[in-house]
Amino acid sequence: MQYFIDSIIKDFPIPQIFIRKTVEGVFEIVDGQQRLTAIWKFMDDKFNLAVEYSGSELGNRKYNELPEEIRIDFDSRKIPAVWLENYDDEDVRNLFRRLQSGKELNTAEKLNAFPGTITIIARELAEHSIFKKVKFSMNRYRSLQLTAQIFLLVKEGITDIGATFLYDFFDHHKNDNQNIDFFKKSRRILNFMDEVIIEKILPEMNKASWFINYFVFTKAILDEYSVIDKKDLICKFYIDFHSYIQKNKKLANEGGVREVDIDIEAIQFANNSRAGTNNKKSIQSRCNFMVAKFLEKYPDIETKDEIRDFNESQRIAIYRRDNGVCQNPNCGIKVPFDDFHADHVDPHSRGGKTIVSNGQVLCSSCNTRKKNKLNCGY
């Protein structure tokens, strides 16, 4: 007790107190009872400070024997606390066992301790059947952390989803409930993924980073493309894309393989899925690569709204397929990505669709000459 009190006086960091509010409105100390008791006893002059901790100047003094300025500082010291609401007895026992075992709480467990209705709806969605189809452990509230990341990605778009950003999100949205848009949309996307994956477990979803990969990809194509009736194609892509990444990783690790036989962007994707997985730039890069590969594989996928210009993912898919070469057979020059024109083979003004299979790479000169002509040879 004396060592703890000395830490408060010297303004050293002290452990958090965990407090639960029961459904009856009663407040319970889950962890920290001894620390609080030490504070109360010291303020009631029940024991002295120890010379070995507090030195000869303050040692052997009781609370009311301390200089006034020290007592004022002591009284105003804030005790860090975690507020536990909607915790049942089993949750509390599990938390207490972990605290007493000396293990630090992970991100998910800290989120689970947040107050407010945001935690309640996160726990509800964390029970979604999609989390039973993954090939990695869901221990220690892992699905709750994934749910929090999903909420953030749906509400803010692709963004940083590390621990600090999740804590801030829960803090700012602590009173949100099931009627909030990001909850409804998150559930819709997870429902769709659950319908896409017809197997009991998808072996390719073997890491949390791969779950996030599949989620942001699925959200992106649902937002922009007509894919509601393409669940079988999407499931096949989930599997084939993972295999493609693993194949390129294997080639990169083998000696004597020509660089031209390796997709460097696939290796970059693999690296981004292993390190810095919660970084905005990394998530955006992985999502863009997956969507572009999907459109390469299924070039007839249409956008939800008929638009004149190819979007960025379609442009990437077209450029990859044509190897960046102008498709006018009388030209054939290599065009830098930033300078190429994504042209409609059948002109949009004449009914041509804005889909990858109706797109081609043209250089600026050839595109200008073609205009909206039909049957001009390219």
C-alpha positions in Angstrom: 0.0 0.0 0.0 2.8 2.4 0.9 4.5 1.8 -2.4 1.3 2.5 -4.3 0.6 5.7 -2.4 4.1 7.0 -3.0 3.6 6.4 -6.7 0.5 8.7 -6.6 2.4 11.4 -4.7 5.3 11.3 -7.2 2.8 11.4 -10.1 4.0 8.0 -11.5 1.7 6.0 -13.8 -0.6 3.7 -11.9 -2.8 0.8 -13.1 -6.3 1.3 -14.2 -9.4 0.6 -12.1 -12.1 -1.5 -13.7 -15.7 -0.6 -12.7 -18.9 -2.4 -13.8 -22.4 -1.0 -13.7 -24.9 -3.8 -13.3 -28.3 -3.9 -14.9 -29.7 -3.0 -11.4 -27.6 0.2 -11.5 -25.1 -1.0 -8.9 -21.4 -0.1 -9.3 -18.9 -2.9 -8.7 -15.1 -2.8 -8.6 -13.9 -5.6 -10.9 -10.2 -4.9 -10.4 -8.5 -2.3 -8.2 -10.3 -2.8 -4.9 -7.1 -3.0 -3.0 -5.7 0.1 -4.6 -8.9 2.1 -3.8 -8.9 0.8 -0.2 -5.3 1.9 0.2 -6.2 5.4 -0.9 -9.2 5.6 1.5 -7.2 4.2 4.4 -4.3 6.6 3.8 -6.7 9.6 3.7 -8.2 8.4 7.0 -4.7 8.4 8.5 -4.7 4.6 9.0 -1.1 4.2 8.0 2.2 6.1 7.5 4.3 6.6 4.4 7.4 4.3 4.3 10.9 5.9 4.6 12.3 3.3 2.1 9.9 4.6 -0.6 9.2 8.2 0.3 12.5 9.2 1.8 13.2 10.8 5.2 11.3 14.0 4.5 7.9 12.4 4.0 8.5 8.9 5.5 6.6 8.1 8.7 4.0 10.8 8.0 0.3 10.3 7.7 -1.9 12.0 5.2 -2.9 14.9 7.4 0.8 15.4 8.4 1.8 16.1 4.8 2.5 19.7 3.6 -0.7 21.3 2.2 0.5 21.5 -1.3 1.2 17.8 -1.4 -2.2 17.0 0.0 -3.9 19.2 -2.6 -1.9 17.5 -5.4 -2.8 14.1 -4.0 -6.5 14.9 -3.8 -6.6 16.2 -7.4 -4.8 13.2 -8.9 -6.9 11.4 -11.5 -7.2 7.6 -11.2 -7.4 6.0 -14.6 -10.5 3.8 -14.9 -12.3 1.6 -17.4 -16.1 1.7 -17.3 -17.7 -1.7 -18.0 -21.3 -1.6 -19.0 -23.5 -4.5 -20.3 -21.0 -7.0 -19.0 -22.6 -10.2 -17.7 -21.0 -12.2 -14.8 -19.1 -14.5 -17.2 -17.6 -11.5 -19.1 -16.5 -10.1 -15.7 -15.0 -13.4 -14.6 -13.1 -13.8 -17.8 -11.8 -10.3 -17.6 -10.8 -10.6 -14.0 -8.9 -13.9 -14.7 -7.0 -12.2 -17.5 -6.2 -9.2 -15.4 -5.0 -11.3 -12.5 -2.9 -13.5 -14.8 -0.8 -10.5 -15.7 -1.7 -10.5 -19.4 -2.2 -7.2 -21.0 -5.6 -6.6 -22.6 -5.6 -6.6 -26.4 -7.3 -4.1 -28.7 -10.5 -6.2 -28.9 -10.8 -6.6 -25.1 -10.3 -2.9 -24.6 -13.1 -2.2 -27.2 -15.3 -4.7 -25.4 -14.9 -2.6 -22.2 -16.1 0.7 -23.9 -19.3 2.1 -22.5 -22.3 2.9 -24.7 -24.6 1.3 -27.2 -21.9 1.2 -29.9 -20.3 -1.7 -28.0 -23.6 -3.5 -27.8 -24.3 -3.4 -31.5 -20.6 -4.3 -32.2 -21.0 -7.4 -30.0 -24.2 -8.3 -31.9 -22.6 -8.1 -35.3 -19.5 -9.9 -34.0 -21.8 -13.0 -33.7 -22.5 -13.0 -37.4 -22.1 -16.4 -39.1 -19.5 -15.1 -41.5 -17.0 -15.2 -38.6 -17.5 -18.9 -38.3 -16.2 -19.4 -41.9 -12.7 -18.0 -41.3 -9.6 -20.2 -40.8 -8.0 -18.2 -38.0 -8.7 -18.0 -34.2 -11.5 -15.8 -33.0 -10.3 -16.0 -29.4 -10.2 -12.9 -27.1 -13.0 -11.1 -28.9 -11.2 -11.1 -32.3 -14.5 -10.8 -34.2 -15.4 -7.7 -32.2 -12.2 -6.0 -33.4 -13.0 -7.0 -37.0 -16.5 -5.6 -36.5 -15.1 -2.3 -35.2 -12.8 -2.1 -38.3 -15.8 -2.8 -40.6 -17.8 -0.1 -38.9 -15.0 2.4 -39.5 -14.5 1.3 -43.1 -18.2 1.6 -43.9 -18.6 4.9 -42.1 -15.5 6.7 -43.3 -14.5 4.8 -46.5 -11.0 3.3 -46.7 -9.1 4.7 -43.8 -6.6 3.8 -41.1 -8.1 1.0 -38.9 -5.4 0.6 -36.2 -6.2 0.6 -32.4 -6.1 4.3 -31.8 -8.6 5.0 -34.7 -10.9 2.3 -33.4 -10.9 3.8 -29.9 -11.6 7.2 -31.2 -14.5 5.9 -33.4 -16.1 4.1 -30.4 -15.7 7.2 -28.3 -17.3 9.5 -30.9 -20.1 7.0 -31.7 -20.8 5.6 -28.2 -24.5 6.3 -28.3 -25.2 4.9 -31.9 -27.6 2.0 -32.2 -28.9 -0.5 -34.7 -30.7 2.3 -36.7 -27.4 4.0 -37.7 -26.6 3.6 -41.4 -23.1 2.2 -40.9 -24.5 -0.7 -38.8 -27.1 -1.6 -41.4 -24.7 -1.4 -44.4 -22.1 -3.4 -42.5 -24.6 -6.1 -41.9 -25.8 -6.1 -45.5 -22.2 -6.6 -46.8 -21.5 -9.4 -44.3 -24.8 -11.1 -45.3 -23.7 -10.9 -48.9 -20.3 -12.4 -48.1 -21.9 -15.1 -46.1 -24.1 -16.0 -49.1 -21.1 -15.9 -51.5 -19.1 -18.4 -49.4 -21.1 -21.6 -49.7 -18.5 -23.7 -47.9 -18.6 -24.0 -44.1 -15.1 -22.6 -43.9 -13.1 -20.7 -46.6 -9.5 -21.9 -46.1 -8.3 -18.8 -48.0 -9.6 -16.5 -45.3 -6.8 -17.7 -43.0 -5.7 -14.3 -41.5 -7.5 -11.2 -40.3 -5.8 -9.2 -43.0 -7.4 -11.5 -45.7 -10.8 -11.0 -44.1 -10.3 -7.3 -44.4 -9.1 -7.8 -48.0 -12.3 -9.7 -48.9 -14.5 -7.2 -47.1 -13.2 -4.0 -48.7 -13.2 -5.7 -52.1 -16.8 -6.9 -51.7 -17.9 -3.4 -50.5 -16.2 -1.8 -53.5 -17.9 -4.0 -56.1 -21.2 -3.8 -54.4 -21.0 0.0 -54.3 -20.1 0.4 -58.0 -21.1 -2.7 -60.0 -24.1 -4.9 -60.8 -22.9 -8.0 -59.0 -25.9 -9.0 -56.8 -26.5 -12.0 -59.1 -22.8 -12.8 -59.5 -22.2 -14.6 -56.2 -20.8 -17.7 -57.9 -18.3 -15.6 -59.8 -17.3 -13.7 -56.7 -16.8 -16.9 -54.7 -14.6 -18.3 -57.5 -12.6 -15.1 -57.5 -12.1 -15.2 -53.7 -10.4 -18.6 -54.2 -8.6 -18.0 -57.5 -7.2 -14.6 -56.3 -5.7 -16.1 -53.2 -4.2 -18.9 -55.2 -2.7 -16.3 -57.6 -1.0 -14.4 -54.8 0.4 -17.6 -53.3 1.7 -18.7 -56.7 3.6 -15.4 -57.2 5.0 -15.6 -53.7 6.3 -19.1 -54.4 7.8 -18.0 -57.8 9.5 -15.0 -56.1 11.1 -17.3 -53.5 12.4 -19.8 -56.1 15.8 -19.2 -57.6 16.2 -18.9 -61.4 12.7 -17.6 -62.1 12.6 -14.7 -64.6 11.3 -11.4 -63.3 8.9 -11.2 -66.2 7.2 -14.3 -65.0 6.3 -12.7 -61.7 3.6 -10.2 -61.0 5.4 -7.6 -58.9 2.1 -6.0 -57.8 1.0 -9.4 -56.5 4.1 -9.6 -54.4 3.5 -6.1 -53.2 -0.1 -7.1 -52.3 1.3 -10.1 -50.3 3.7 -7.8 -48.5 1.0 -5.3 -47.7 -1.2 -8.2 -46.4 1.6 -9.2 -44.0 2.9 -5.8 -42.6 1.1 -2.5 -42.2 -2.2 -4.2 -42.7 -4.2 -1.5 -41.0 -2.7 1.4 -42.8 -5.0 3.4 -45.1 -2.6 3.4 -48.1 -2.0 -0.3 -47.8 -5.7 -1.1 -47.6 -6.5 1.2 -50.6 -3.7 -0.4 -52.7 -4.9 -3.9 -51.9 -8.5 -3.1 -52.7 -7.6 -1.4 -56.0 -5.6 -4.4 -57.1 -8.3 -6.9 -56.2 -11.0 -4.9 -58.1 -8.8 -4.5 -61.1 -8.0 -8.2 -61.2 -11.7 -9.0 -60.8 -12.6 -6.8 -63.8 -9.8 -8.4 -65.8 -11.2 -11.8 -65.1 -14.8 -10.8 -65.7 -14.6 -7.9 -68.2 -18.4 -7.8 -68.9 -19.3 -6.7 -65.4 -21.4 -3.6 -65.7 -21.4 -0.5 -63.5 -24.6 0.2 -61.6 -25.1 3.5 -63.3 -24.4 3.9 -67.0 -21.5 6.3 -67.2 -19.5 7.8 -70.1 -16.0 7.4 -68.7 -14.3 4.3 -67.4 -13.6 4.4 -63.7 -10.1 4.0 -62.3 -10.4 0.2 -61.6 -11.7 -0.4 -65.2 -8.8 1.7 -66.6 -6.3 -0.4 -64.7 -7.9 -3.6 -65.9 -7.9 -2.4 -69.5 -4.3 -1.2 -69.4 -3.1 -4.5 -67.9 -4.9 -6.6 -70.4 -3.6 -4.6 -73.4 -0.1 -4.4 -71.8 -0.2 -0.6 -72.2 0.1 -0.9 -76.0 -2.1 1.2 -78.3 -4.6 -1.1 -80.0 -4.5 0.6 -83.4 -2.8 -2.2 -85.5 -1.1 0.6 -87.5 0.4 2.2 -84.4 1.2 -0.2 -81.5 3.3 2.1 -79.4 3.7 1.7 -75.7 1.7 4.3 -73.8 2.5 5.4 -70.2 -0.4 4.7 -67.8 -0.9 8.4 -67.0 -1.1 9.2 -70.8 -3.2 6.4 -72.2 -6.8 6.9 -73.4 -9.4 4.3 -72.3 -11.4 4.1 -75.5 -14.8 2.5 -76.2 -14.3 0.0 -79.0 -18.0 0.5 -79.8 -18.4 4.2 -79.2 -20.5 5.2 -76.1 -22.5 7.7 -78.3 -23.6 4.8 -80.5 -24.7 2.5 -77.6 -21.3 1.0 -76.6 -21.2 0.0 -72.9 -18.7 1.2 -70.4 -17.4 -2.2 -69.5 -13.8 -3.6 -69.6 -14.6 -5.9 -72.6 -15.6 -2.8 -74.6 -12.5 -0.8 -73.7 -9.1 -0.6 -75.2 -5.8 1.3 -74.9 -5.2 4.0 -77.4 -2.6 6.7 -77.6 -3.8 10.3 -77.7 -3.3 10.6 -81.5 -5.2 7.5 -82.5 -8.0 8.3 -80.1 -8.4 11.8 -81.6 -8.5 10.4 -85.1 -11.0 7.7 -84.3 -13.6 10.0 -82.5 -16.9 8.1 -82.6 -16.4 6.2 -85.8 -17.5 2.6 -86.2 -15.6 0.0 -88.2 -12.5 2.1 -88.5 -10.2 -0.9 -87.8 -9.7 -0.4 -84.1 
